[in-house]
Amino acid sequence: MKPEWIKSSYSTPDGPDCVEVAAPDETHILVRDSKNPEGPRLALTPTAWATFLPYAAGH
């Protein structure tokens, strides 16, 4: 089954900031550049994702 990707509310429609995330199961959070959907992806644990979010929100 293909993961359901959700575009970040901070992404711009045609700009440089286009991030999408997906949670295909309880053990992984996937992150990709929506302009390059077949390109590389980051796979994070839910704990790592939860630690990263406050950092990203402040930058």
mmCIF file as Biopython writes it, N, C-alpha, C and O atoms, coordinates in Angstrom:
data_model
#
loop_
_atom_site.group_PDB
_atom_site.id
_atom_site.type_symbol
_atom_site.label_atom_id
_atom_site.label_alt_id
_atom_site.label_comp_id
_atom_site.label_asym_id
_atom_site.label_entity_id
_atom_site.label_seq_id
_atom_site.pdbx_PDB_ins_code
_atom_site.Cartn_x
_atom_site.Cartn_y
_atom_site.Cartn_z
_atom_site.occupancy
_atom_site.B_iso_or_equiv
_atom_site.auth_seq_id
_atom_site.auth_asym_id
_atom_site.pdbx_PDB_model_num
ATOM 1   N N  . MET A ? 1  ? 0.836  -1.177 0.000  1.0 0.0 1  A 1 
ATOM 2   C CA . MET A ? 1  ? 0.000  0.000  0.000  1.0 0.0 1  A 1 
ATOM 3   C C  . MET A ? 1  ? 0.887  1.249  0.000  1.0 0.0 1  A 1 
ATOM 4   O O  . MET A ? 1  ? 1.861  1.330  0.749  1.0 0.0 1  A 1 
ATOM 5   N N  . LYS A ? 2  ? 0.542  2.203  -0.836 1.0 0.0 2  A 1 
ATOM 6   C CA . LYS A ? 2  ? 1.296  3.446  -0.920 1.0 0.0 2  A 1 
ATOM 7   C C  . LYS A ? 2  ? 0.929  4.344  0.260  1.0 0.0 2  A 1 
ATOM 8   O O  . LYS A ? 2  ? -0.238 4.420  0.647  1.0 0.0 2  A 1 
ATOM 9   N N  . PRO A ? 3  ? 1.927  5.027  0.833  1.0 0.0 3  A 1 
ATOM 10  C CA . PRO A ? 3  ? 1.620  5.931  1.941  1.0 0.0 3  A 1 
ATOM 11  C C  . PRO A ? 3  ? 0.804  7.133  1.480  1.0 0.0 3  A 1 
ATOM 12  O O  . PRO A ? 3  ? 0.937  7.578  0.341  1.0 0.0 3  A 1 
ATOM 13  N N  . GLU A ? 4  ? -0.031 7.652  2.356  1.0 0.0 4  A 1 
ATOM 14  C CA . GLU A ? 4  ? -0.811 8.860  2.080  1.0 0.0 4  A 1 
ATOM 15  C C  . GLU A ? 4  ? 0.023  10.069 2.499  1.0 0.0 4  A 1 
ATOM 16  O O  . GLU A ? 4  ? 0.286  10.275 3.684  1.0 0.0 4  A 1 
ATOM 17  N N  . TRP A ? 5  ? 0.431  10.857 1.522  1.0 0.0 5  A 1 
ATOM 18  C CA . TRP A ? 5  ? 1.285  12.012 1.768  1.0 0.0 5  A 1 
ATOM 19  C C  . TRP A ? 5  ? 0.439  13.239 2.058  1.0 0.0 5  A 1 
ATOM 20  O O  . TRP A ? 5  ? -0.575 13.476 1.401  1.0 0.0 5  A 1 
ATOM 21  N N  . ILE A ? 6  ? 0.863  14.023 3.052  1.0 0.0 6  A 1 
ATOM 22  C CA . ILE A ? 6  ? 0.171  15.244 3.444  1.0 0.0 6  A 1 
ATOM 23  C C  . ILE A ? 6  ? 1.169  16.395 3.350  1.0 0.0 6  A 1 
ATOM 24  O O  . ILE A ? 6  ? 2.245  16.352 3.947  1.0 0.0 6  A 1 
ATOM 25  N N  . LYS A ? 7  ? 0.795  17.426 2.589  1.0 0.0 7  A 1 
ATOM 26  C CA . LYS A ? 7  ? 1.681  18.573 2.416  1.0 0.0 7  A 1 
ATOM 27  C C  . LYS A ? 7  ? 1.646  19.440 3.675  1.0 0.0 7  A 1 
ATOM 28  O O  . LYS A ? 7  ? 0.584  19.675 4.250  1.0 0.0 7  A 1 
ATOM 29  N N  . SER A ? 8  ? 2.801  19.902 4.087  1.0 0.0 8  A 1 
ATOM 30  C CA . SER A ? 8  ? 2.899  20.778 5.248  1.0 0.0 8  A 1 
ATOM 31  C C  . SER A ? 8  ? 2.117  22.060 5.019  1.0 0.0 8  A 1 
ATOM 32  O O  . SER A ? 8  ? 2.102  22.596 3.911  1.0 0.0 8  A 1 
ATOM 33  N N  . SER A ? 9  ? 1.475  22.546 6.056  1.0 0.0 9  A 1 
ATOM 34  C CA . SER A ? 9  ? 0.744  23.812 5.957  1.0 0.0 9  A 1 
ATOM 35  C C  . SER A ? 9  ? 1.698  24.985 5.770  1.0 0.0 9  A 1 
ATOM 36  O O  . SER A ? 9  ? 1.264  26.074 5.395  1.0 0.0 9  A 1 
ATOM 37  N N  . TYR A ? 10 ? 2.975  24.786 6.021  1.0 0.0 10 A 1 
ATOM 38  C CA . TYR A ? 10 ? 3.975  25.835 5.824  1.0 0.0 10 A 1 
ATOM 39  C C  . TYR A ? 10 ? 4.567  25.812 4.424  1.0 0.0 10 A 1 
ATOM 40  O O  . TYR A ? 10 ? 5.337  26.707 4.075  1.0 0.0 10 A 1 
ATOM 41  N N  . SER A ? 11 ? 4.231  24.816 3.615  1.0 0.0 11 A 1 
ATOM 42  C CA . SER A ? 11 ? 4.752  24.732 2.259  1.0 0.0 11 A 1 
ATOM 43  C C  . SER A ? 11 ? 4.114  25.804 1.391  1.0 0.0 11 A 1 
ATOM 44  O O  . SER A ? 11 ? 2.945  26.149 1.558  1.0 0.0 11 A 1 
ATOM 45  N N  . THR A ? 12 ? 4.904  26.321 0.464  1.0 0.0 12 A 1 
ATOM 46  C CA . THR A ? 12 ? 4.396  27.297 -0.491 1.0 0.0 12 A 1 
ATOM 47  C C  . THR A ? 12 ? 4.047  26.565 -1.784 1.0 0.0 12 A 1 
ATOM 48  O O  . THR A ? 12 ? 4.714  25.588 -2.125 1.0 0.0 12 A 1 
ATOM 49  N N  . PRO A ? 13 ? 3.025  27.006 -2.509 1.0 0.0 13 A 1 
ATOM 50  C CA . PRO A ? 13 ? 2.565  26.263 -3.688 1.0 0.0 13 A 1 
ATOM 51  C C  . PRO A ? 13 ? 3.645  26.010 -4.740 1.0 0.0 13 A 1 
ATOM 52  O O  . PRO A ? 13 ? 3.792  24.884 -5.215 1.0 0.0 13 A 1 
ATOM 53  N N  . ASP A ? 14 ? 4.394  27.040 -5.103 1.0 0.0 14 A 1 
ATOM 54  C CA . ASP A ? 14 ? 5.404  26.873 -6.154 1.0 0.0 14 A 1 
ATOM 55  C C  . ASP A ? 14 ? 6.792  27.272 -5.683 1.0 0.0 14 A 1 
ATOM 56  O O  . ASP A ? 14 ? 7.708  27.415 -6.494 1.0 0.0 14 A 1 
ATOM 57  N N  . GLY A ? 15 ? 6.951  27.449 -4.405 1.0 0.0 15 A 1 
ATOM 58  C CA . GLY A ? 15 ? 8.214  27.955 -3.885 1.0 0.0 15 A 1 
ATOM 59  C C  . GLY A ? 15 ? 9.173  26.871 -3.452 1.0 0.0 15 A 1 
ATOM 60  O O  . GLY A ? 15 ? 8.967  25.689 -3.729 1.0 0.0 15 A 1 
ATOM 61  N N  . PRO A ? 16 ? 10.204 27.281 -2.782 1.0 0.0 16 A 1 
ATOM 62  C CA . PRO A ? 16 ? 11.261 26.356 -2.399 1.0 0.0 16 A 1 
ATOM 63  C C  . PRO A ? 16 ? 10.893 25.474 -1.202 1.0 0.0 16 A 1 
ATOM 64  O O  . PRO A ? 16 ? 11.587 24.492 -0.937 1.0 0.0 16 A 1 
ATOM 65  N N  . ASP A ? 17 ? 9.831  25.796 -0.481 1.0 0.0 17 A 1 
ATOM 66  C CA . ASP A ? 17 ? 9.488  25.064 0.731  1.0 0.0 17 A 1 
ATOM 67  C C  . ASP A ? 17 ? 8.300  24.156 0.482  1.0 0.0 17 A 1 
ATOM 68  O O  . ASP A ? 17 ? 7.153  24.554 0.683  1.0 0.0 17 A 1 
ATOM 69  N N  . CYS A ? 18 ? 8.571  22.949 0.050  1.0 0.0 18 A 1 
ATOM 70  C CA . CYS A ? 18 ? 7.502  22.000 -0.265 1.0 0.0 18 A 1 
ATOM 71  C C  . CYS A ? 18 ? 7.810  20.670 0.404  1.0 0.0 18 A 1 
ATOM 72  O O  . CYS A ? 18 ? 8.504  19.821 -0.155 1.0 0.0 18 A 1 
ATOM 73  N N  . VAL A ? 19 ? 7.285  20.507 1.601  1.0 0.0 19 A 1 
ATOM 74  C CA . VAL A ? 19 ? 7.546  19.305 2.386  1.0 0.0 19 A 1 
ATOM 75  C C  . VAL A ? 19 ? 6.257  18.521 2.551  1.0 0.0 19 A 1 
ATOM 76  O O  . VAL A ? 19 ? 5.195  19.089 2.809  1.0 0.0 19 A 1 
ATOM 77  N N  . GLU A ? 20 ? 6.365  17.207 2.400  1.0 0.0 20 A 1 
ATOM 78  C CA . GLU A ? 20 ? 5.231  16.321 2.635  1.0 0.0 20 A 1 
ATOM 79  C C  . GLU A ? 20 ? 5.651  15.253 3.634  1.0 0.0 20 A 1 
ATOM 80  O O  . GLU A ? 20 ? 6.811  14.843 3.677  1.0 0.0 20 A 1 
ATOM 81  N N  . VAL A ? 21 ? 4.697  14.815 4.428  1.0 0.0 21 A 1 
ATOM 82  C CA . VAL A ? 21 ? 4.955  13.754 5.396  1.0 0.0 21 A 1 
ATOM 83  C C  . VAL A ? 21 ? 3.909  12.654 5.241  1.0 0.0 21 A 1 
ATOM 84  O O  . VAL A ? 21 ? 2.797  12.889 4.768  1.0 0.0 21 A 1 
ATOM 85  N N  . ALA A ? 22 ? 4.293  11.457 5.649  1.0 0.0 22 A 1 
ATOM 86  C CA . ALA A ? 22 ? 3.382  10.315 5.642  1.0 0.0 22 A 1 
ATOM 87  C C  . ALA A ? 22 ? 3.727  9.427  6.827  1.0 0.0 22 A 1 
ATOM 88  O O  . ALA A ? 22 ? 4.878  9.364  7.260  1.0 0.0 22 A 1 
ATOM 89  N N  . ALA A ? 23 ? 2.729  8.753  7.336  1.0 0.0 23 A 1 
ATOM 90  C CA . ALA A ? 23 ? 2.922  7.795  8.432  1.0 0.0 23 A 1 
ATOM 91  C C  . ALA A ? 23 ? 2.340  6.452  7.981  1.0 0.0 23 A 1 
ATOM 92  O O  . ALA A ? 23 ? 1.186  6.146  8.277  1.0 0.0 23 A 1 
ATOM 93  N N  . PRO A ? 24 ? 3.136  5.651  7.266  1.0 0.0 24 A 1 
ATOM 94  C CA . PRO A ? 24 ? 2.614  4.400  6.727  1.0 0.0 24 A 1 
ATOM 95  C C  . PRO A ? 24 ? 2.317  3.348  7.797  1.0 0.0 24 A 1 
ATOM 96  O O  . PRO A ? 24 ? 1.536  2.425  7.564  1.0 0.0 24 A 1 
ATOM 97  N N  . ASP A ? 25 ? 2.936  3.486  8.958  1.0 0.0 25 A 1 
ATOM 98  C CA . ASP A ? 25 ? 2.684  2.558  10.059 1.0 0.0 25 A 1 
ATOM 99  C C  . ASP A ? 25 ? 3.065  3.251  11.367 1.0 0.0 25 A 1 
ATOM 100 O O  . ASP A ? 25 ? 3.414  4.431  11.366 1.0 0.0 25 A 1 
ATOM 101 N N  . GLU A ? 26 ? 3.001  2.531  12.462 1.0 0.0 26 A 1 
ATOM 102 C CA . GLU A ? 26 ? 3.264  3.128  13.769 1.0 0.0 26 A 1 
ATOM 103 C C  . GLU A ? 26 ? 4.747  3.316  14.066 1.0 0.0 26 A 1 
ATOM 104 O O  . GLU A ? 26 ? 5.095  3.916  15.083 1.0 0.0 26 A 1 
ATOM 105 N N  . THR A ? 27 ? 5.631  2.816  13.201 1.0 0.0 27 A 1 
ATOM 106 C CA . THR A ? 27 ? 7.062  2.853  13.497 1.0 0.0 27 A 1 
ATOM 107 C C  . THR A ? 27 ? 7.854  3.828  12.639 1.0 0.0 27 A 1 
ATOM 108 O O  . THR A ? 27 ? 9.044  4.024  12.886 1.0 0.0 27 A 1 
ATOM 109 N N  . HIS A ? 28 ? 7.234  4.445  11.640 1.0 0.0 28 A 1 
ATOM 110 C CA . HIS A ? 28 ? 7.969  5.325  10.726 1.0 0.0 28 A 1 
ATOM 111 C C  . HIS A ? 28 ? 7.166  6.576  10.378 1.0 0.0 28 A 1 
ATOM 112 O O  . HIS A ? 28 ? 5.948  6.526  10.207 1.0 0.0 28 A 1 
ATOM 113 N N  . ILE A ? 29 ? 7.866  7.679  10.279 1.0 0.0 29 A 1 
ATOM 114 C CA . ILE A ? 29 ? 7.354  8.915  9.697  1.0 0.0 29 A 1 
ATOM 115 C C  . ILE A ? 29 ? 8.244  9.190  8.487  1.0 0.0 29 A 1 
ATOM 116 O O  . ILE A ? 29 ? 9.465  9.270  8.618  1.0 0.0 29 A 1 
ATOM 117 N N  . LEU A ? 30 ? 7.642  9.334  7.326  1.0 0.0 30 A 1 
ATOM 118 C CA . LEU A ? 30 ? 8.397  9.598  6.102  1.0 0.0 30 A 1 
ATOM 119 C C  . LEU A ? 30 ? 8.290  11.075 5.750  1.0 0.0 30 A 1 
ATOM 120 O O  . LEU A ? 30 ? 7.241  11.692 5.938  1.0 0.0 30 A 1 
ATOM 121 N N  . VAL A ? 31 ? 9.377  11.637 5.242  1.0 0.0 31 A 1 
ATOM 122 C CA . VAL A ? 31 ? 9.428  13.043 4.846  1.0 0.0 31 A 1 
ATOM 123 C C  . VAL A ? 31 ? 10.030 13.103 3.453  1.0 0.0 31 A 1 
ATOM 124 O O  . VAL A ? 31 ? 11.026 12.436 3.173  1.0 0.0 31 A 1 
ATOM 125 N N  . ARG A ? 32 ? 9.420  13.911 2.567  1.0 0.0 32 A 1 
ATOM 126 C CA . ARG A ? 32 ? 9.955  14.060 1.208  1.0 0.0 32 A 1 
ATOM 127 C C  . ARG A ? 32 ? 9.722  15.479 0.700  1.0 0.0 32 A 1 
ATOM 128 O O  . ARG A ? 32 ? 8.943  16.242 1.270  1.0 0.0 32 A 1 
ATOM 129 N N  . ASP A ? 33 ? 10.409 15.806 -0.374 1.0 0.0 33 A 1 
ATOM 130 C CA . ASP A ? 33 ? 10.228 17.069 -1.092 1.0 0.0 33 A 1 
ATOM 131 C C  . ASP A ? 33 ? 9.105  16.851 -2.096 1.0 0.0 33 A 1 
ATOM 132 O O  . ASP A ? 33 ? 9.228  16.005 -2.982 1.0 0.0 33 A 1 
ATOM 133 N N  . SER A ? 34 ? 8.019  17.593 -1.974 1.0 0.0 34 A 1 
ATOM 134 C CA . SER A ? 34 ? 6.870  17.371 -2.856 1.0 0.0 34 A 1 
ATOM 135 C C  . SER A ? 34 ? 7.170  17.698 -4.315 1.0 0.0 34 A 1 
ATOM 136 O O  . SER A ? 34 ? 6.455  17.241 -5.207 1.0 0.0 34 A 1 
ATOM 137 N N  . LYS A ? 35 ? 8.212  18.480 -4.571 1.0 0.0 35 A 1 
ATOM 138 C CA . LYS A ? 35 ? 8.581  18.779 -5.951 1.0 0.0 35 A 1 
ATOM 139 C C  . LYS A ? 35 ? 9.312  17.606 -6.600 1.0 0.0 35 A 1 
ATOM 140 O O  . LYS A ? 35 ? 9.481  17.572 -7.818 1.0 0.0 35 A 1 
ATOM 141 N N  . ASN A ? 36 ? 9.744  16.646 -5.783 1.0 0.0 36 A 1 
ATOM 142 C CA . ASN A ? 36 ? 10.482 15.486 -6.283 1.0 0.0 36 A 1 
ATOM 143 C C  . ASN A ? 36 ? 9.933  14.230 -5.587 1.0 0.0 36 A 1 
ATOM 144 O O  . ASN A ? 36 ? 10.645 13.609 -4.798 1.0 0.0 36 A 1 
ATOM 145 N N  . PRO A ? 37 ? 8.677  13.848 -5.869 1.0 0.0 37 A 1 
ATOM 146 C CA . PRO A ? 37 ? 8.050  12.754 -5.123 1.0 0.0 37 A 1 
ATOM 147 C C  . PRO A ? 37 ? 8.720  11.397 -5.282 1.0 0.0 37 A 1 
ATOM 148 O O  . PRO A ? 37 ? 8.547  10.528 -4.427 1.0 0.0 37 A 1 
ATOM 149 N N  . GLU A ? 38 ? 9.469  11.193 -6.338 1.0 0.0 38 A 1 
ATOM 150 C CA . GLU A ? 38 ? 10.172 9.923  -6.522 1.0 0.0 38 A 1 
ATOM 151 C C  . GLU A ? 38 ? 11.600 9.984  -5.984 1.0 0.0 38 A 1 
ATOM 152 O O  . GLU A ? 38 ? 12.334 8.997  -6.048 1.0 0.0 38 A 1 
ATOM 153 N N  . GLY A ? 39 ? 11.988 11.128 -5.461 1.0 0.0 39 A 1 
ATOM 154 C CA . GLY A ? 39 ? 13.344 11.312 -4.951 1.0 0.0 39 A 1 
ATOM 155 C C  . GLY A ? 39 ? 13.538 10.719 -3.568 1.0 0.0 39 A 1 
ATOM 156 O O  . GLY A ? 39 ? 12.706 9.950  -3.086 1.0 0.0 39 A 1 
ATOM 157 N N  . PRO A ? 40 ? 14.643 11.083 -2.936 1.0 0.0 40 A 1 
ATOM 158 C CA . PRO A ? 40 ? 14.959 10.523 -1.619 1.0 0.0 40 A 1 
ATOM 159 C C  . PRO A ? 40 ? 13.941 10.916 -0.560 1.0 0.0 40 A 1 
ATOM 160 O O  . PRO A ? 40 ? 13.269 11.942 -0.661 1.0 0.0 40 A 1 
ATOM 161 N N  . ARG A ? 41 ? 13.850 10.079 0.446  1.0 0.0 41 A 1 
ATOM 162 C CA . ARG A ? 41 ? 12.939 10.299 1.573  1.0 0.0 41 A 1 
ATOM 163 C C  . ARG A ? 41 ? 13.699 10.070 2.867  1.0 0.0 41 A 1 
ATOM 164 O O  . ARG A ? 41 ? 14.623 9.260  2.938  1.0 0.0 41 A 1 
ATOM 165 N N  . LEU A ? 42 ? 13.290 10.797 3.871  1.0 0.0 42 A 1 
ATOM 166 C CA . LEU A ? 42 ? 13.792 10.533 5.212  1.0 0.0 42 A 1 
ATOM 167 C C  . LEU A ? 42 ? 12.807 9.618  5.918  1.0 0.0 42 A 1 
ATOM 168 O O  . LEU A ? 42 ? 11.595 9.773  5.762  1.0 0.0 42 A 1 
ATOM 169 N N  . ALA A ? 43 ? 13.307 8.674  6.685  1.0 0.0 43 A 1 
ATOM 170 C CA . ALA A ? 43 ? 12.465 7.806  7.506  1.0 0.0 43 A 1 
ATOM 171 C C  . ALA A ? 43 ? 12.871 8.041  8.956  1.0 0.0 43 A 1 
ATOM 172 O O  . ALA A ? 43 ? 14.009 7.780  9.345  1.0 0.0 43 A 1 
ATOM 173 N N  . LEU A ? 44 ? 11.930 8.533  9.744  1.0 0.0 44 A 1 
ATOM 174 C CA . LEU A ? 44 ? 12.192 8.854  11.136 1.0 0.0 44 A 1 
ATOM 175 C C  . LEU A ? 44 ? 11.301 8.027  12.051 1.0 0.0 44 A 1 
ATOM 176 O O  . LEU A ? 44 ? 10.205 7.616  11.670 1.0 0.0 44 A 1 
ATOM 177 N N  . THR A ? 45 ? 11.787 7.792  13.254 1.0 0.0 45 A 1 
ATOM 178 C CA . THR A ? 45 ? 10.925 7.168  14.253 1.0 0.0 45 A 1 
ATOM 179 C C  . THR A ? 45 ? 9.952  8.225  14.750 1.0 0.0 45 A 1 
ATOM 180 O O  . THR A ? 45 ? 10.242 9.417  14.648 1.0 0.0 45 A 1 
ATOM 181 N N  . PRO A ? 46 ? 8.823  7.826  15.277 1.0 0.0 46 A 1 
ATOM 182 C CA . PRO A ? 46 ? 7.907  8.821  15.841 1.0 0.0 46 A 1 
ATOM 183 C C  . PRO A ? 46 ? 8.553  9.681  16.930 1.0 0.0 46 A 1 
ATOM 184 O O  . PRO A ? 46 ? 8.238  10.865 17.046 1.0 0.0 46 A 1 
ATOM 185 N N  . THR A ? 47 ? 9.442  9.105  17.718 1.0 0.0 47 A 1 
ATOM 186 C CA . THR A ? 47 ? 10.140 9.869  18.758 1.0 0.0 47 A 1 
ATOM 187 C C  . THR A ? 47 ? 11.044 10.927 18.144 1.0 0.0 47 A 1 
ATOM 188 O O  . THR A ? 47 ? 11.059 12.071 18.599 1.0 0.0 47 A 1 
ATOM 189 N N  . ALA A ? 48 ? 11.801 10.554 17.113 1.0 0.0 48 A 1 
ATOM 190 C CA . ALA A ? 48 ? 12.676 11.520 16.442 1.0 0.0 48 A 1 
ATOM 191 C C  . ALA A ? 48 ? 11.845 12.628 15.789 1.0 0.0 48 A 1 
ATOM 192 O O  . ALA A ? 48 ? 12.233 13.795 15.842 1.0 0.0 48 A 1 
ATOM 193 N N  . TRP A ? 49 ? 10.718 12.282 15.180 1.0 0.0 49 A 1 
ATOM 194 C CA . TRP A ? 49 ? 9.837  13.264 14.551 1.0 0.0 49 A 1 
ATOM 195 C C  . TRP A ? 49 ? 9.301  14.236 15.600 1.0 0.0 49 A 1 
ATOM 196 O O  . TRP A ? 49 ? 9.301  15.447 15.375 1.0 0.0 49 A 1 
ATOM 197 N N  . ALA A ? 50 ? 8.849  13.724 16.733 1.0 0.0 50 A 1 
ATOM 198 C CA . ALA A ? 50 ? 8.310  14.566 17.807 1.0 0.0 50 A 1 
ATOM 199 C C  . ALA A ? 50 ? 9.384  15.492 18.366 1.0 0.0 50 A 1 
ATOM 200 O O  . ALA A ? 50 ? 9.074  16.611 18.776 1.0 0.0 50 A 1 
ATOM 201 N N  . THR A ? 51 ? 10.619 15.058 18.392 1.0 0.0 51 A 1 
ATOM 202 C CA . THR A ? 51 ? 11.731 15.895 18.850 1.0 0.0 51 A 1 
ATOM 203 C C  . THR A ? 51 ? 12.052 16.971 17.816 1.0 0.0 51 A 1 
ATOM 204 O O  . THR A ? 51 ? 12.389 18.097 18.181 1.0 0.0 51 A 1 
ATOM 205 N N  . PHE A ? 52 ? 11.951 16.636 16.535 1.0 0.0 52 A 1 
ATOM 206 C CA . PHE A ? 52 ? 12.270 17.569 15.461 1.0 0.0 52 A 1 
ATOM 207 C C  . PHE A ? 52 ? 11.239 18.681 15.292 1.0 0.0 52 A 1 
ATOM 208 O O  . PHE A ? 52 ? 11.610 19.816 14.991 1.0 0.0 52 A 1 
ATOM 209 N N  . LEU A ? 53 ? 9.958  18.384 15.478 1.0 0.0 53 A 1 
ATOM 210 C CA . LEU A ? 53 ? 8.897  19.358 15.208 1.0 0.0 53 A 1 
ATOM 211 C C  . LEU A ? 53 ? 9.056  20.689 15.950 1.0 0.0 53 A 1 
ATOM 212 O O  . LEU A ? 53 ? 8.922  21.732 15.311 1.0 0.0 53 A 1 
ATOM 213 N N  . PRO A ? 54 ? 9.332  20.715 17.251 1.0 0.0 54 A 1 
ATOM 214 C CA . PRO A ? 54 ? 9.503  22.015 17.916 1.0 0.0 54 A 1 
ATOM 215 C C  . PRO A ? 54 ? 10.685 22.805 17.340 1.0 0.0 54 A 1 
ATOM 216 O O  . PRO A ? 54 ? 10.627 24.031 17.244 1.0 0.0 54 A 1 
ATOM 217 N N  . TYR A ? 55 ? 11.745 22.105 16.961 1.0 0.0 55 A 1 
ATOM 218 C CA . TYR A ? 55 ? 12.892 22.776 16.334 1.0 0.0 55 A 1 
ATOM 219 C C  . TYR A ? 55 ? 12.475 23.412 15.012 1.0 0.0 55 A 1 
ATOM 220 O O  . TYR A ? 55 ? 12.770 24.581 14.763 1.0 0.0 55 A 1 
ATOM 221 N N  . ALA A ? 56 ? 11.783 22.640 14.157 1.0 0.0 56 A 1 
ATOM 222 C CA . ALA A ? 56 ? 11.376 23.148 12.852 1.0 0.0 56 A 1 
ATOM 223 C C  . ALA A ? 56 ? 10.390 24.305 12.978 1.0 0.0 56 A 1 
ATOM 224 O O  . ALA A ? 56 ? 10.441 25.251 12.192 1.0 0.0 56 A 1 
ATOM 225 N N  . ALA A ? 57 ? 9.505  24.238 13.949 1.0 0.0 57 A 1 
ATOM 226 C CA . ALA A ? 57 ? 8.517  25.304 14.134 1.0 0.0 57 A 1 
ATOM 227 C C  . ALA A ? 57 ? 9.181  26.628 14.524 1.0 0.0 57 A 1 
ATOM 228 O O  . ALA A ? 57 ? 8.636  27.700 14.264 1.0 0.0 57 A 1 
ATOM 229 N N  . GLY A ? 58 ? 10.336 26.549 15.137 1.0 0.0 58 A 1 
ATOM 230 C CA . GLY A ? 58 ? 11.035 27.769 15.552 1.0 0.0 58 A 1 
ATOM 231 C C  . GLY A ? 58 ? 11.972 28.344 14.505 1.0 0.0 58 A 1 
ATOM 232 O O  . GLY A ? 58 ? 12.615 29.367 14.744 1.0 0.0 58 A 1 
ATOM 233 N N  . HIS A ? 59 ? 12.060 27.692 13.335 1.0 0.0 59 A 1 
ATOM 234 C CA . HIS A ? 59 ? 12.989 28.174 12.290 1.0 0.0 59 A 1 
ATOM 235 C C  . HIS A ? 59 ? 12.278 28.474 11.014 1.0 0.0 59 A 1 
ATOM 236 O O  . HIS A ? 59 ? 12.906 28.887 10.039 1.0 0.0 59 A 1 
#
